[in-house]
Amino acid sequence: MSFNLLFFIVFLSQLLLISYYYPKQILNRINFVLKKYPPDSYPKLYPESATKLNIGRRVFQGLNLIIIIIGLTAMFSSGVLSSDNETKLVNIDDLILLFGMLQFLPFLLMEIAGFKQFKLMRKSDLRTSRTAELIPRRLFDFVYPVLVWTAVLMFAGSLLFVFYIHEFTLTPDFITMAISLSLCNTLFIGLTIFNLSGKTLDPYQSKKDRIKQIEFTVRSFVFISIFVSIFMAGTIAFKKFELDQYQIIFNSFYWQLIAIFSIGAMLKKIKVEDIDFDVYKDDKKPG
């Protein structure tokens, strides 16, 4: 198998996984909720009209379709399957990173729309008495200690590895990696603290669903922290040992792993059929 063909298969799997399969699963969840839990029976779930939700759904679907077209067009126009094109792939590893960011853009926009929806839900929540959970949330209640320590060791190990291959010299690559990795993990720690002690975004969410969401979120941060450490160390190692042609494969696998342990984990852990939607019913209507 030629290297070009191998890259074609890996990149195609990235394109289909992140921009087709997972979006399709999310759209199926949205359609399921709209059909089984309509606005007239579950008004608290729809602080805005269902029409706006449908518009957002179509925008999400359209953006992913555009990204698929861009990916396929770029792949074939670059002649990736040509036998005389082996060396050109070395120069597009950065483009794979940028394309991965582009693939996650629709999901980021959906998250932003979700935060906006939760804000409207809190604004429209006119209940005068609310229940509060007084039991403190501890990190190891939601994630195995071994995973947290693995993330810590991968952080330290990746820095030590890069420091070693640069002969214990403070090179620009090492300094950039150390700062980037530290900032990234600081962000994960901050978001974890917010989820453990911050206010509930969804004012109606049941305790069971809230716990499940926190568990998924915290575990995702830990896994992604591990992958980021591996990715940054691997990127510098490929460059140091002049293995540039394999960098493009490495970058593609990186995005796929991020998708699997974030979007894929969410779809598996938080099944829409198990969510308690009774909390979104109209209080004025009987049962």
C-alpha positions in Angstrom: 0.0 0.0 0.0 1.4 3.4 -1.0 1.8 6.1 1.6 -0.7 8.3 -0.4 -3.3 5.6 -0.3 -2.8 5.1 3.4 -3.2 8.8 4.0 -6.3 8.9 1.8 -7.9 6.1 3.9 -7.0 7.8 7.3 -8.2 11.2 6.2 -11.4 9.9 4.7 -12.2 8.2 8.0 -11.5 11.5 9.8 -13.8 13.3 7.4 -16.7 10.8 7.7 -16.4 10.3 11.4 -16.3 13.9 12.5 -18.4 15.6 9.7 -20.9 12.9 8.8 -21.3 10.1 11.4 -21.3 12.1 14.6 -23.4 15.0 13.2 -25.9 12.4 11.9 -26.2 10.9 15.4 -26.7 14.4 16.9 -29.3 15.3 14.4 -31.1 12.0 15.1 -31.2 12.9 18.8 -32.6 16.4 18.0 -35.3 14.9 15.8 -36.1 12.3 18.5 -36.6 15.0 21.1 -38.7 17.3 18.8 -41.0 14.4 18.0 -41.4 12.8 21.4 -41.1 15.9 23.6 -42.9 18.7 21.6 -43.0 22.4 22.8 -46.7 22.3 23.7 -46.2 19.5 26.2 -42.6 20.4 27.3 -42.5 24.2 27.1 -39.6 24.6 29.6 -37.3 22.8 27.1 -38.0 25.4 24.5 -37.2 29.0 25.8 -37.2 30.0 22.1 -39.5 28.7 19.4 -39.1 25.3 17.8 -38.7 27.2 14.5 -35.4 28.7 15.7 -34.3 25.2 16.9 -35.0 23.9 13.4 -33.1 26.7 11.8 -30.1 25.9 14.0 -30.4 22.2 13.1 -30.3 23.0 9.4 -27.3 25.3 9.9 -25.5 22.6 11.7 -26.3 20.1 9.0 -25.4 22.5 6.2 -22.0 23.4 7.8 -21.0 19.8 8.1 -22.0 19.2 4.5 -19.9 22.1 3.3 -17.0 20.8 5.3 -17.3 17.4 3.7 -17.4 19.0 0.2 -14.3 21.1 1.1 -12.4 18.0 2.4 -13.2 15.8 -0.6 -12.5 18.6 -3.1 -9.1 19.3 -1.4 -8.3 15.7 -1.3 -8.9 15.0 -5.0 -7.6 18.3 -6.3 -4.3 17.8 -4.6 -3.9 14.5 -6.4 -3.4 12.6 -3.2 -3.9 9.3 -5.0 -1.3 10.0 -7.7 1.7 7.7 -7.5 4.1 10.7 -8.1 2.8 12.8 -5.3 4.4 11.2 -2.3 6.6 14.1 -1.3 3.8 16.7 -1.4 2.0 15.2 1.6 4.8 16.2 3.9 4.0 19.9 3.3 0.3 19.7 4.3 0.5 18.4 7.8 -0.4 21.9 9.2 -3.4 21.9 6.8 -4.7 18.7 8.4 -4.6 20.5 11.8 -6.5 23.5 10.5 -9.0 21.3 8.8 -9.6 19.4 12.1 -10.3 22.7 13.8 -12.7 23.5 11.0 -14.5 20.2 11.5 -15.1 21.0 15.1 -16.5 24.5 14.4 -20.1 23.3 13.9 -20.0 21.6 17.3 -18.5 24.7 18.9 -21.3 26.8 17.5 -23.8 24.3 18.8 -22.3 24.5 22.2 -22.5 28.3 22.1 -26.2 28.0 21.1 -26.7 25.6 24.0 -25.3 28.1 26.5 -27.6 30.8 25.1 -30.6 28.4 25.5 -29.7 27.7 29.1 -29.4 31.4 29.8 -32.9 31.9 28.4 -34.1 29.0 30.5 -32.7 30.5 33.7 -34.2 33.9 32.8 -37.7 32.4 32.2 -37.5 30.2 35.4 -40.0 32.0 37.7 -40.1 29.4 40.5 -39.9 31.1 43.9 -38.5 28.0 45.6 -35.7 25.9 44.3 -33.8 22.9 45.6 -30.1 23.0 46.1 -27.7 20.1 46.3 -25.7 20.4 49.6 -23.4 17.4 49.1 -20.0 18.5 47.9 -18.8 17.2 44.6 -15.3 15.7 44.7 -13.1 15.0 41.7 -12.6 11.3 42.4 -16.3 10.8 42.7 -16.5 11.3 38.9 -13.2 9.9 37.6 -10.8 7.1 38.6 -7.7 8.4 40.4 -5.5 6.3 38.0 -6.8 8.4 35.1 -6.0 11.7 36.7 -2.5 10.5 37.7 -2.0 9.2 34.2 -2.8 12.7 32.8 -0.4 14.2 35.3 2.4 11.7 34.4 1.8 12.2 30.7 2.1 16.0 31.2 5.4 15.7 33.0 6.6 12.8 30.9 6.0 14.6 27.6 7.9 17.6 28.8 10.8 15.5 30.1 10.8 13.5 26.8 11.1 16.6 24.7 13.6 18.2 27.0 15.7 14.9 26.6 15.6 14.7 22.8 16.7 18.4 22.7 19.7 17.4 25.0 18.3 19.2 28.0 18.5 22.5 26.2 15.8 25.2 26.5 15.0 25.3 22.8 12.1 27.5 21.4 10.2 24.3 20.6 10.4 23.1 24.2 9.5 26.5 25.6 6.5 26.8 23.3 5.3 23.3 24.1 5.7 23.8 27.9 3.7 27.1 27.8 1.0 25.7 25.4 0.6 22.5 27.4 0.4 24.3 30.7 -2.2 26.8 29.4 -4.2 23.9 28.0 -4.2 21.9 31.2 -5.0 25.1 33.2 -8.1 25.5 31.1 -9.1 21.9 31.7 -8.6 22.3 35.5 -10.6 25.6 35.5 -13.5 24.0 33.6 -13.4 21.0 35.9 -13.6 23.2 39.0 -16.5 25.0 37.4 -18.4 21.8 36.7 -17.8 20.5 40.2 -18.7 23.7 42.1 -20.3 26.0 39.6 -24.0 26.7 39.2 -26.2 24.5 37.2 -26.5 25.7 33.6 -29.9 24.0 33.1 -32.2 25.1 36.0 -34.6 22.2 35.4 -32.1 19.4 35.0 -32.6 16.4 37.3 -29.9 15.5 39.8 -29.3 12.2 38.1 -28.7 13.8 34.7 -26.6 16.5 36.2 -24.3 13.9 37.9 -24.0 12.0 34.6 -23.1 15.1 32.7 -20.4 16.1 35.2 -18.9 12.6 35.1 -18.8 12.7 31.3 -17.3 16.2 31.2 -14.6 15.6 33.7 -13.5 12.3 32.2 -13.4 13.9 28.7 -11.1 16.6 30.0 -8.8 14.0 31.5 -8.6 11.9 28.4 -8.1 14.9 26.1 -5.4 16.2 28.4 -3.6 12.8 27.9 -4.0 13.0 24.1 -2.8 16.6 24.0 0.4 15.7 25.9 1.0 12.8 23.5 0.3 15.0 20.4 2.6 17.8 21.4 5.5 15.5 22.3 4.9 13.4 19.2 4.8 16.5 16.9 8.2 17.7 18.2 9.6 14.1 18.0 8.6 13.7 14.3 10.3 17.0 13.6 13.4 16.2 15.5 13.9 12.7 13.9 12.9 13.9 10.4 9.8 11.7 10.2 7.8 14.5 8.6 5.8 12.2 6.2 4.3 10.4 9.2 3.2 13.6 10.9 0.2 14.0 8.6 -1.1 10.5 9.6 -0.4 11.3 13.3 -2.4 14.6 13.0 -5.4 12.9 11.5 -5.5 10.2 14.2 -5.2 12.9 16.8 -8.4 14.6 15.7 -10.2 11.3 15.5 -9.3 10.4 19.0 -10.4 13.8 20.3 -13.7 13.3 18.5 -14.2 9.8 19.9 -13.4 10.7 23.5 -15.5 13.9 23.4 -18.5 13.7 21.0 -18.5 9.9 20.8 -18.2 9.6 24.6 -21.1 12.1 25.0 -23.4 10.1 22.7 -22.6 6.9 24.5 -22.7 8.2 28.0 -25.7 10.5 27.8 -28.3 8.6 25.9 -31.3 10.7 25.0 -33.7 7.9 25.9 -32.4 8.0 29.5 -32.8 11.7 30.1 -35.6 12.8 32.5 -37.7 15.1 30.4 -40.5 15.3 32.9 -38.8 18.3 34.5 -39.5 20.3 31.3 -43.3 19.8 31.5 -45.8 22.6 32.1 -46.4 22.8 35.8 -49.9 24.0 35.2 -50.9 20.9 33.2 -51.8 17.7 35.0 -49.3 14.8 34.8 
